[in-house]
Amino acid sequence: MVYQDWSPKIYGDVPYLLTDPRGKSVPNIILLNGPFGNLPPQMPKSVTLPVNSAATAIHLLSGVGGWSYPYDRRETVSMLVRLHYSDGQQEEFPLVNGVHFADYIRRVDVPGSEFAEMLGGQQIRRIRIEPGRDGVIENLELVKGPDNSSPIVMAVTVERE
């Protein structure tokens, strides 16, 4: 997933800060574990990101993965977004293959995410999650679902009140 430049991007009205990989010296995407290929089996099954803020929405520059729809047409959970609140409660959002996630290798539209851009023949999409409760979110956890996909997340933007 390579951008022409790594400056901040705006899709719709949402800004995203990208991490410049400086060639290949800086990790710049989240790739979750999957059973296929050389790299995905070595990747983590979950990643936790600090938030420390209330949020009206969480925007993921994501919605794509390896071995996702239409490669695998089953509607299975590709990735779970788990919000951990400061009061100890959690809220979960299952993101589903063929609904939120599609294969990155070409443009494939699915109803639960929006197309953002083609990156050299590979698509990136965006997903909006709306927390169902108020309160400070300490962190956001991205958890690999039980299917055979390898979800990709390029950036996360937290929209505050």
N, CA, C and O atoms as a DFTB+ gen file, in Angstrom:
644 C
 N C O
     1  1       0.861      -1.161       0.000
     2  2       0.000       0.000       0.000
     3  2       0.909       1.225       0.000
     4  3       1.453       1.619       1.032
     5  1       1.059       1.816      -1.185
     6  2       2.015       2.910      -1.323
     7  2       1.316       4.159      -1.854
     8  3       0.690       4.132      -2.914
     9  1       1.434       5.251      -1.102
    10  2       0.928       6.548      -1.536
    11  2       1.997       7.271      -2.340
    12  3       3.191       7.031      -2.159
    13  1       1.558       8.164      -3.237
    14  2       2.502       9.012      -3.978
    15  2       3.297       9.876      -3.005
    16  3       4.501      10.072      -3.172
    17  1       2.606      10.389      -1.983
    18  2       3.268      11.130      -0.913
    19  2       2.558      10.775       0.395
    20  3       1.416      10.315       0.383
    21  1       3.219      10.984       1.487
    22  2       2.707      10.555       2.787
    23  2       2.152      11.718       3.607
    24  3       2.088      11.651       4.834
    25  1       1.753      12.777       2.919
    26  2       1.138      13.917       3.605
    27  2      -0.238      13.511       4.115
    28  3      -0.796      12.512       3.663
    29  1      -0.800      14.293       5.069
    30  2      -2.151      13.972       5.550
    31  2      -3.148      13.924       4.389
    32  3      -3.032      14.678       3.423
    33  1      -4.120      13.030       4.503
    34  2      -5.148      12.865       3.471
    35  2      -6.502      13.186       4.071
    36  3      -6.724      13.018       5.270
    37  1      -7.403      13.651       3.221
    38  2      -8.787      13.900       3.635
    39  2      -9.684      13.119       2.695
    40  3      -9.612      13.276       1.476
    41  1     -10.532      12.274       3.271
    42  2     -11.534      11.528       2.512
    43  2     -12.886      11.908       3.086
    44  3     -13.123      11.773       4.286
    45  1     -13.777      12.390       2.212
    46  2     -15.004      12.974       2.722
    47  2     -14.585      14.225       3.475
    48  3     -13.929      15.100       2.910
    49  1     -14.952      14.314       4.725
    50  2     -14.510      15.450       5.548
    51  2     -13.611      14.991       6.692
    52  3     -13.439      15.713       7.674
    53  1     -13.044      13.810       6.571
    54  2     -12.246      13.224       7.651
    55  2     -10.758      13.251       7.306
    56  3     -10.347      12.715       6.277
    57  1      -9.948      13.879       8.170
    58  2      -8.507      13.867       7.949
    59  2      -7.866      12.595       8.513
    60  3      -8.287      12.075       9.546
    61  1      -6.852      12.115       7.820
    62  2      -6.087      10.949       8.275
    63  2      -4.604      11.290       8.208
    64  3      -4.133      11.826       7.205
    65  1      -3.868      10.983       9.271
    66  2      -2.421      11.152       9.281
    67  2      -1.790       9.806       8.970
    68  3      -2.023       8.817       9.665
    69  1      -0.993       9.786       7.922
    70  2      -0.319       8.560       7.507
    71  2       1.090       8.537       8.080
    72  3       1.651       9.581       8.413
    73  1       1.648       7.359       8.191
    74  2       3.030       7.210       8.628
    75  2       3.891       6.944       7.407
    76  3       3.671       5.980       6.673
    77  1       4.870       7.807       7.199
    78  2       5.798       7.655       6.077
    79  2       6.729       6.481       6.367
    80  3       7.429       6.494       7.379
    81  1       6.753       5.466       5.501
    82  2       7.615       4.314       5.771
    83  2       9.101       4.582       5.531
    84  3       9.944       3.737       5.835
    85  1       9.425       5.770       4.982
    86  2      10.826       6.129       4.687
    87  2      11.532       4.977       3.976
    88  3      12.502       4.396       4.463
    89  1      10.993       4.686       2.811
    90  2      11.449       3.501       2.079
    91  2      10.746       2.299       2.675
    92  3       9.533       2.148       2.529
    93  1      11.493       1.451       3.340
    94  2      10.900       0.317       4.060
    95  2      11.427       0.254       5.483
    96  3      11.387      -0.802       6.114
    97  1      11.927       1.390       6.001
    98  2      12.578       1.374       7.310
    99  2      11.625       1.603       8.487
   100  3      11.986       1.307       9.626
   101  1      10.409       2.126       8.238
   102  2       9.463       2.420       9.316
   103  2       8.154       1.661       9.063
   104  3       7.524       1.852       8.023
   105  1       7.743       0.807       9.999
   106  2       6.431       0.157       9.836
   107  2       5.334       1.223       9.762
   108  3       5.318       2.153      10.569
   109  1       4.421       1.090       8.801
   110  2       3.432       2.151       8.638
   111  2       2.001       1.672       8.454
   112  3       1.109       2.492       8.239
   113  1       1.760       0.385       8.530
   114  2       0.380      -0.109       8.497
   115  2       0.223      -1.165       9.588
   116  3       1.196      -1.726      10.091
   117  1      -1.023      -1.408       9.929
   118  2      -1.335      -2.529      10.812
   119  2      -1.836      -3.651       9.921
   120  3      -2.840      -3.500       9.224
   121  1      -1.149      -4.755       9.944
   122  2      -1.560      -5.970       9.250
   123  2      -1.785      -7.010      10.337
   124  3      -0.863      -7.367      11.070
   125  1      -3.022      -7.493      10.432
   126  2      -3.322      -8.498      11.449
   127  2      -3.075      -9.903      10.914
   128  3      -3.011     -10.124       9.705
   129  1      -2.941     -10.819      11.815
   130  2      -2.633     -12.213      11.557
   131  2      -3.616     -12.855      10.584
   132  3      -4.807     -12.541      10.580
   133  1      -3.101     -13.744       9.776
   134  2      -3.906     -14.553       8.876
   135  2      -3.123     -15.811       8.541
   136  3      -1.903     -15.829       8.702
   137  1      -3.795     -16.872       8.075
   138  2      -3.119     -18.152       7.868
   139  2      -2.353     -18.287       6.552
   140  3      -1.564     -19.220       6.397
   141  1      -2.570     -17.368       5.593
   142  2      -1.981     -17.529       4.266
   143  2      -0.817     -16.571       4.037
   144  3      -0.712     -15.532       4.690
   145  1       0.058     -16.938       3.098
   146  2       1.177     -16.088       2.726
   147  2       2.357     -16.231       3.668
   148  3       2.324     -17.039       4.597
   149  1       3.403     -15.446       3.430
   150  2       4.597     -15.491       4.270
   151  2       4.504     -14.569       5.476
   152  3       4.886     -14.952       6.582
   153  1       4.000     -13.359       5.272
   154  2       3.983     -12.347       6.330
   155  2       2.799     -12.463       7.300
   156  3       3.016     -12.396       8.510
   157  1       1.551     -12.634       6.822
   158  2       0.412     -12.631       7.744
   159  2       0.507     -13.612       8.921
   160  3       0.111     -13.232      10.023
   161  1       1.003     -14.843       8.764
   162  2       1.080     -15.730       9.930
   163  2       2.007     -15.220      11.037
   164  3       1.911     -15.669      12.180
   165  1       2.905     -14.283      10.702
   166  2       3.825     -13.724      11.692
   167  2       3.266     -12.488      12.386
   168  3       3.856     -12.007      13.353
   169  1       2.150     -11.970      11.913
   170  2       1.594     -10.719      12.424
   171  2       0.766     -10.953      13.687
   172  3       0.332     -12.076      13.943
   173  1       0.544      -9.896      14.479
   174  2      -0.200     -10.045      15.735
   175  2      -1.681     -10.331      15.503
   176  3      -2.247      -9.992      14.465
   177  1      -2.284     -10.962      16.496
   178  2      -3.729     -11.230      16.440
   179  2      -4.525     -10.057      16.996
   180  3      -5.740      -9.992      16.805
   181  1      -3.860      -9.128      17.681
   182  2      -4.517      -7.903      18.135
   183  2      -3.471      -6.806      18.305
   184  3      -2.292      -7.064      18.547
   185  1      -3.953      -5.568      18.168
   186  2      -3.128      -4.378      18.345
   187  2      -3.959      -3.392      19.149
   188  3      -5.144      -3.203      18.876
   189  1      -3.337      -2.762      20.140
   190  2      -4.033      -1.790      20.978
   191  2      -3.452      -0.406      20.729
   192  3      -2.235      -0.218      20.731
   193  1      -4.347       0.565      20.513
   194  2      -3.959       1.947      20.257
   195  2      -4.520       2.847      21.361
   196  3      -5.686       2.696      21.726
   197  1      -3.732       3.775      21.904
   198  2      -4.249       4.681      22.925
   199  2      -5.216       5.690      22.313
   200  3      -5.011       6.149      21.189
   201  1      -6.268       6.035      23.053
   202  2      -7.219       7.049      22.617
   203  2      -7.289       8.160      23.685
   204  3      -7.036       9.325      23.378
   205  1      -7.627       7.809      24.916
   206  2      -7.708       8.751      26.044
   207  2      -8.575       9.966      25.747
   208  3      -8.189      11.103      26.017
   209  1      -9.747       9.708      25.188
   210  2     -10.677      10.766      24.824
   211  2     -12.063      10.172      24.629
   212  3     -12.215       8.989      24.324
   213  1     -13.057      11.010      24.809
   214  2     -14.400      10.625      24.373
   215  2     -14.424      10.740      22.852
   216  3     -13.592      11.438      22.272
   217  1     -15.360      10.071      22.207
   218  2     -15.423      10.112      20.741
   219  2     -16.865      10.042      20.272
   220  3     -17.674       9.290      20.815
   221  1     -17.173      10.836      19.256
   222  2     -18.482      10.721      18.606
   223  2     -18.412       9.736      17.452
   224  3     -19.420       9.145      17.065
   225  1     -17.202       9.563      16.899
   226  2     -17.001       8.597      15.825
   227  2     -15.523       8.213      15.770
   228  3     -14.641       8.976      16.163
   229  1     -15.291       7.009      15.270
   230  2     -13.941       6.535      15.003
   231  2     -13.904       6.148      13.534
   232  3     -14.720       5.358      13.059
   233  1     -12.942       6.719      12.830
   234  2     -12.821       6.514      11.384
   235  2     -11.581       5.667      11.112
   236  3     -10.480       6.000      11.550
   237  1     -11.772       4.583      10.394
   238  2     -10.671       3.689      10.041
   239  2     -10.385       3.809       8.552
   240  3     -11.287       3.650       7.729
   241  1      -9.148       4.085       8.207
   242  2      -8.713       3.988       6.824
   243  2      -8.283       2.537       6.685
   244  3      -7.149       2.176       7.000
   245  1      -9.208       1.711       6.207
   246  2      -9.073       0.262       6.291
   247  2     -10.066      -0.365       5.320
   248  3     -10.124       0.016       4.151
   249  1     -10.847      -1.327       5.806
   250  2     -11.879      -1.966       4.994
   251  2     -11.347      -2.901       3.925
   252  3     -12.088      -3.337       3.043
   253  1     -10.042      -3.212       4.009
   254  2      -9.429      -4.117       3.040
   255  2      -8.538      -5.115       3.763
   256  3      -8.088      -4.888       4.886
   257  1      -8.300      -6.224       3.082
   258  2      -7.412      -7.230       3.636
   259  2      -7.008      -8.213       2.550
   260  3      -7.556      -8.212       1.447
   261  1      -6.064      -9.025       2.879
   262  2      -5.697     -10.108       1.998
   263  2      -6.665     -11.265       2.198
   264  3      -7.106     -11.530       3.316
   265  1      -6.987     -11.940       1.122
   266  2      -7.875     -13.104       1.139
   267  2      -9.270     -12.744       1.656
   268  3      -9.936     -13.547       2.310
   269  1      -9.693     -11.516       1.345
   270  2     -11.017     -11.022       1.710
   271  2     -11.951     -11.144       0.515
   272  3     -11.549     -11.614      -0.549
   273  1     -13.203     -10.717       0.692
   274  2     -14.222     -10.752      -0.348
   275  2     -13.729     -10.066      -1.611
   276  3     -13.167      -8.977      -1.496
   277  1     -13.894     -10.613      -2.794
   278  2     -14.650     -11.793      -3.159
   279  2     -13.829     -13.087      -3.163
   280  3     -14.364     -14.140      -3.512
   281  1     -12.543     -13.039      -2.784
   282  2     -11.769     -14.282      -2.699
   283  2     -12.506     -15.284      -1.822
   284  3     -12.676     -16.444      -2.198
   285  1     -12.939     -14.830      -0.659
   286  2     -13.763     -15.640       0.248
   287  2     -15.096     -14.903       0.383
   288  3     -15.134     -13.765       0.853
   289  1     -16.162     -15.537      -0.021
   290  2     -17.472     -14.876      -0.052
   291  2     -18.293     -15.066       1.227
   292  3     -19.409     -14.557       1.328
   293  1     -17.762     -15.772       2.173
   294  2     -18.504     -15.982       3.424
   295  2     -18.513     -14.707       4.265
   296  3     -17.498     -14.020       4.373
   297  1     -19.671     -14.395       4.860
   298  2     -19.791     -13.237       5.741
   299  2     -19.355     -13.639       7.143
   300  3     -20.162     -14.055       7.974
   301  1     -18.063     -13.503       7.378
   302  2     -17.451     -13.853       8.654
   303  2     -16.794     -12.615       9.238
   304  3     -16.525     -11.655       8.515
   305  1     -16.535     -12.626      10.525
   306  2     -15.887     -11.479      11.163
   307  2     -14.407     -11.470      10.777
   308  3     -13.662     -12.400      11.088
   309  1     -14.002     -10.403      10.097
   310  2     -12.600     -10.223       9.725
   311  2     -11.824      -9.551      10.851
   312  3     -10.697      -9.934      11.166
   313  1     -12.458      -8.531      11.456
   314  2     -11.792      -7.781      12.515
   315  2     -12.837      -7.267      13.501
   316  3     -13.935      -6.863      13.117
   317  1     -12.477      -7.294      14.743
   318  2     -13.327      -6.771      15.805
   319  2     -12.671      -5.509      16.331
   320  3     -11.486      -5.517      16.663
   321  1     -13.436      -4.418      16.412
   322  2     -12.949      -3.193      17.041
   323  2     -13.540      -3.170      18.443
   324  3     -14.757      -3.137      18.624
   325  1     -12.658      -3.188      19.423
   326  2     -13.080      -3.222      20.825
   327  2     -12.643      -1.926      21.498
   328  3     -11.454      -1.608      21.543
   329  1     -13.615      -1.184      22.021
   330  2     -13.330       0.056      22.737
   331  2     -13.277      -0.242      24.229
   332  3     -14.188      -0.859      24.780
   333  1     -12.209       0.197      24.876
   334  2     -12.037       0.029      26.323
   335  2     -12.232       1.392      26.970
   336  3     -11.449       2.315      26.745
   337  1     -13.288       1.511      27.781
   338  2     -13.615       2.778      28.433
   339  2     -12.911       2.902      29.781
   340  3     -12.514       1.906      30.385
   341  1     -12.766       4.141      30.239
   342  2     -12.064       4.399      31.499
   343  2     -12.805       3.825      32.708
   344  3     -12.191       3.629      33.758
   345  1     -14.110       3.551      32.589
   346  2     -14.863       2.956      33.700
   347  2     -14.792       1.430      33.703
   348  3     -15.471       0.777      34.495
   349  1     -13.968       0.860      32.811
   350  2     -13.795      -0.587      32.766
   351  2     -14.710      -1.306      31.791
   352  3     -14.507      -2.487      31.511
   353  1     -15.706      -0.618      31.272
   354  2     -16.619      -1.257      30.324
   355  2     -15.992      -1.320      28.930
   356  3     -15.053      -0.587      28.619
   357  1     -16.532      -2.214      28.103
   358  2     -16.061      -2.398      26.740
   359  2     -17.242      -2.355      25.786
   360  3     -18.380      -2.640      26.157
   361  1     -16.943      -1.995      24.563
   362  2     -17.944      -2.004      23.497
   363  2     -17.267      -2.610      22.274
   364  3     -16.120      -2.282      21.969
   365  1     -17.977      -3.497      21.573
   366  2     -17.377      -4.203      20.438
   367  2     -18.149      -3.956      19.151
   368  3     -19.376      -3.863      19.142
   369  1     -17.391      -3.854      18.066
   370  2     -17.946      -3.656      16.742
   371  2     -17.339      -4.693      15.799
   372  3     -16.187      -4.549      15.392
   373  1     -18.094      -5.735      15.446
   374  2     -17.572      -6.729      14.495
   375  2     -17.632      -6.177      13.071
   376  3     -18.668      -5.678      12.630
   377  1     -16.511      -6.272      12.361
   378  2     -16.444      -5.841      10.965
   379  2     -16.363      -7.096      10.099
   380  3     -15.493      -7.946      10.288
   381  1     -17.276      -7.190       9.156
   382  2     -17.568      -8.440       8.462
   383  2     -17.038      -8.455       7.030
   384  3     -17.158      -7.477       6.292
   385  1     -16.453      -9.589       6.658
   386  2     -15.996      -9.837       5.293
   387  2     -17.188      -9.754       4.335
   388  3     -18.229     -10.362       4.585
   389  1     -17.040      -9.015       3.257
   390  2     -18.119      -8.866       2.278
   391  2     -19.121      -7.797       2.643
   392  3     -19.958      -7.433       1.817
   393  1     -19.059      -7.283       3.859
   394  2     -19.920      -6.181       4.299
   395  2     -19.058      -4.940       4.532
   396  3     -19.290      -3.896       3.921
   397  1     -18.063      -5.056       5.416
   398  2     -17.138      -3.960       5.711
   399  2     -15.798      -4.129       4.996
   400  3     -15.147      -3.147       4.639
   401  1     -15.395      -5.380       4.792
   402  2     -14.073      -5.688       4.233
   403  2     -14.165      -6.302       2.843
   404  3     -15.058      -7.095       2.546
   405  1     -13.206      -5.907       1.996
   406  2     -13.048      -6.467       0.656
   407  2     -11.555      -6.670       0.415
   408  3     -10.719      -6.137       1.145
   409  1     -11.236      -7.435      -0.604
   410  2      -9.834      -7.675      -0.923
   411  2      -9.175      -6.381      -1.377
   412  3      -9.792      -5.574      -2.073
   413  1      -7.939      -6.186      -0.987
   414  2      -7.207      -4.960      -1.319
   415  2      -6.721      -4.932      -2.768
   416  3      -6.409      -3.860      -3.287
   417  1      -6.653      -6.069      -3.419
   418  2      -5.907      -6.218      -4.676
   419  2      -6.525      -5.480      -5.870
   420  3      -5.847      -5.252      -6.872
   421  1      -7.784      -5.112      -5.772
   422  2      -8.452      -4.327      -6.815
   423  2      -9.682      -3.691      -6.181
   424  3     -10.030      -4.016      -5.046
   425  1     -10.340      -2.791      -6.897
   426  2     -11.528      -2.154      -6.332
   427  2     -12.682      -3.142      -6.321
   428  3     -13.096      -3.663      -7.356
   429  1     -13.179      -3.379      -5.134
   430  2     -14.358      -4.212      -4.912
   431  2     -15.196      -3.471      -3.877
   432  3     -14.761      -3.290      -2.740
   433  1     -16.387      -3.045      -4.260
   434  2     -17.228      -2.294      -3.334
   435  2     -18.064      -3.228      -2.471
   436  3     -18.588      -4.239      -2.938
   437  1     -18.171      -2.862      -1.207
   438  2     -19.010      -3.567      -0.241
   439  2     -19.835      -2.510       0.489
   440  3     -19.403      -1.361       0.585
   441  1     -21.016      -2.870       1.007
   442  2     -21.936      -1.852       1.523
   443  2     -21.533      -1.186       2.839
   444  3     -21.998      -0.081       3.120
   445  1     -20.687      -1.816       3.655
   446  2     -20.385      -1.282       4.983
   447  2     -19.148      -0.422       5.080
   448  3     -18.776       0.008       6.171
   449  1     -18.495      -0.161       3.940
   450  2     -17.346       0.744       3.921
   451  2     -17.380       1.536       2.626
   452  3     -18.008       1.124       1.651
   453  1     -16.695       2.682       2.624
   454  2     -16.659       3.544       1.450
   455  2     -15.300       3.483       0.782
   456  3     -14.268       3.445       1.452
   457  1     -15.306       3.474      -0.538
   458  2     -14.070       3.539      -1.296
   459  2     -13.384       4.865      -1.005
   460  3     -14.034       5.911      -1.004
   461  1     -12.072       4.832      -0.757
   462  2     -11.307       6.057      -0.519
   463  2     -10.420       6.380      -1.713
   464  3     -10.493       7.479      -2.263
   465  1      -9.570       5.416      -2.123
   466  2      -8.604       5.715      -3.180
   467  2      -7.974       4.427      -3.695
   468  3      -7.924       3.414      -2.998
   469  1      -7.496       4.493      -4.932
   470  2      -6.667       3.417      -5.478
   471  2      -5.213       3.798      -5.252
   472  3      -4.807       4.928      -5.522
   473  1      -4.449       2.862      -4.765
   474  2      -3.020       3.069      -4.513
   475  2      -2.250       2.110      -5.410
   476  3      -1.939       0.988      -5.012
   477  1      -1.950       2.556      -6.608
   478  2      -1.210       1.713      -7.532
   479  2      -1.902       0.401      -7.830
   480  3      -1.253      -0.645      -7.853
   481  1      -3.190       0.430      -8.056
   482  2      -3.941      -0.779      -8.354
   483  2      -4.529      -1.472      -7.139
   484  3      -5.254      -2.458      -7.276
   485  1      -4.226      -0.970      -5.958
   486  2      -4.770      -1.542      -4.716
   487  2      -5.724      -0.530      -4.081
   488  3      -5.442       0.668      -4.047
   489  1      -6.842      -1.022      -3.585
   490  2      -7.806      -0.106      -2.995
   491  2      -7.576       0.052      -1.497
   492  3      -7.051      -0.837      -0.827
   493  1      -7.991       1.222      -0.992
   494  2      -8.121       1.456       0.446
   495  2      -9.521       2.035       0.640
   496  3      -9.997       2.815      -0.185
   497  1     -10.173       1.650       1.730
   498  2     -11.550       2.037       1.991
   499  2     -11.610       2.728       3.349
   500  3     -10.597       2.820       4.042
   501  1     -12.767       3.205       3.724
   502  2     -12.908       3.814       5.043
   503  2     -14.180       3.330       5.727
   504  3     -15.205       3.081       5.093
   505  1     -14.072       3.208       7.029
   506  2     -15.165       2.703       7.865
   507  2     -15.406       3.700       8.982
   508  3     -14.463       4.228       9.572
   509  1     -16.665       3.953       9.267
   510  2     -17.046       4.851      10.379
   511  2     -17.711       4.016      11.459
   512  3     -18.640       3.254      11.191
   513  1     -17.225       4.168      12.677
   514  2     -17.798       3.485      13.832
   515  2     -18.301       4.551      14.791
   516  3     -17.586       5.506      15.095
   517  1     -19.524       4.389      15.265
   518  2     -20.084       5.347      16.221
   519  2     -20.245       4.671      17.570
   520  3     -21.078       3.778      17.724
   521  1     -19.446       5.096      18.555
   522  2     -19.599       4.522      19.899
   523  2     -21.031       4.697      20.394
   524  3     -21.665       5.723      20.151
   525  1     -21.522       3.692      21.082
   526  2     -22.898       3.705      21.571
   527  2     -23.053       4.296      22.954
   528  3     -24.154       4.331      23.503
   529  1     -21.958       4.756      23.514
   530  2     -22.037       5.337      24.852
   531  2     -21.065       6.494      24.977
   532  3     -20.111       6.625      24.210
   533  1     -21.338       7.330      25.972
   534  2     -20.446       8.440      26.279
   535  2     -19.350       7.938      27.200
   536  3     -19.439       6.841      27.751
   537  1     -18.336       8.736      27.360
   538  2     -17.264       8.391      28.278
   539  2     -15.925       8.373      27.570
   540  3     -15.834       8.319      26.344
   541  1     -14.898       8.421      28.386
   542  2     -13.536       8.424      27.858
   543  2     -13.150       7.013      27.418
   544  3     -13.272       6.051      28.176
   545  1     -12.689       6.918      26.195
   546  2     -12.181       5.658      25.659
   547  2     -10.682       5.653      25.944
   548  3      -9.938       6.465      25.393
   549  1     -10.248       4.748      26.794
   550  2      -8.816       4.676      27.107
   551  2      -8.018       4.168      25.912
   552  3      -6.990       4.736      25.544
   553  1      -8.516       3.082      25.314
   554  2      -7.821       2.560      24.142
   555  2      -8.782       1.820      23.231
   556  3      -9.898       1.459      23.602
   557  1      -8.294       1.616      22.032
   558  2      -9.032       0.938      20.981
   559  2      -8.206      -0.290      20.618
   560  3      -7.008      -0.193      20.353
   561  1      -8.856      -1.432      20.609
   562  2      -8.169      -2.680      20.289
   563  2      -8.695      -3.212      18.967
   564  3      -9.906      -3.326      18.773
   565  1      -7.789      -3.536      18.062
   566  2      -8.129      -4.162      16.787
   567  2      -7.803      -5.641      16.933
   568  3      -6.648      -6.007      17.151
   569  1      -8.822      -6.494      16.813
   570  2      -8.672      -7.920      17.078
   571  2      -8.999      -8.700      15.809
   572  3     -10.042      -8.484      15.192
   573  1      -8.117      -9.593      15.430
   574  2      -8.353     -10.441      14.266
   575  2      -9.540     -11.351      14.516
   576  3      -9.616     -11.998      15.560
   577  1     -10.465     -11.408      13.573
   578  2     -11.605     -12.308      13.659
   579  2     -11.198     -13.728      13.286
   580  3     -10.042     -13.967      12.940
   581  1     -12.144     -14.680      13.354
   582  2     -11.822     -16.097      13.138
   583  2     -11.695     -16.530      11.678
   584  3     -11.417     -17.699      11.410
   585  1     -11.893     -15.611      10.729
   586  2     -11.849     -16.039       9.327
   587  2     -10.413     -16.092       8.793
   588  3      -9.464     -15.899       9.552
   589  1     -10.250     -16.353       7.484
   590  2      -8.938     -16.538       6.873
   591  2      -8.332     -15.263       6.291
   592  3      -7.284     -15.321       5.649
   593  1      -8.973     -14.114       6.504
   594  2      -8.465     -12.864       5.943
   595  2      -7.297     -12.330       6.767
   596  3      -7.029     -12.793       7.875
   597  1      -6.615     -11.347       6.196
   598  2      -5.550     -10.612       6.889
   599  2      -5.894      -9.131       6.797
   600  3      -5.489      -8.475       5.838
   601  1      -6.638      -8.577       7.776
   602  2      -7.084      -7.185       7.720
   603  2      -5.927      -6.184       7.766
   604  3      -4.905      -6.403       8.417
   605  1      -6.134      -5.074       7.044
   606  2      -5.160      -3.992       6.975
   607  2      -5.809      -2.713       7.493
   608  3      -6.954      -2.412       7.158
   609  1      -5.068      -1.959       8.315
   610  2      -5.496      -0.636       8.782
   611  2      -4.352       0.326       8.492
   612  3      -3.230       0.130       8.958
   613  1      -4.646       1.374       7.714
   614  2      -3.633       2.386       7.361
   615  2      -3.588       3.527       8.367
   616  3      -2.514       4.049       8.667
   617  1      -4.757       3.921       8.896
   618  2      -4.819       5.057       9.815
   619  2      -6.128       5.016      10.587
   620  3      -7.108       4.413      10.149
   621  1      -6.127       5.672      11.751
   622  2      -7.317       5.794      12.591
   623  2      -7.457       7.258      12.983
   624  3      -6.493       7.883      13.426
   625  1      -8.657       7.801      12.820
   626  2      -8.953       9.172      13.251
   627  2     -10.089       9.118      14.264
   628  3     -11.134       8.518      14.010
   629  1      -9.876       9.748      15.407
   630  2     -10.907       9.814      16.437
   631  2     -11.566      11.177      16.343
   632  3     -10.908      12.209      16.472
   633  1     -12.874      11.168      16.118
   634  2     -13.654      12.407      16.040
   635  2     -14.206      12.697      17.423
   636  3     -14.944      11.900      18.003
   637  1     -13.831      13.853      17.933
   638  2     -14.291      14.225      19.265
   639  2     -15.441      15.201      19.171
   640  3     -15.672      15.811      18.126
   641  1     -16.158      15.344      20.267
   642  2     -17.335      16.218      20.306
   643  2     -16.993      17.650      20.055
   644  3     -17.878      18.506      20.055
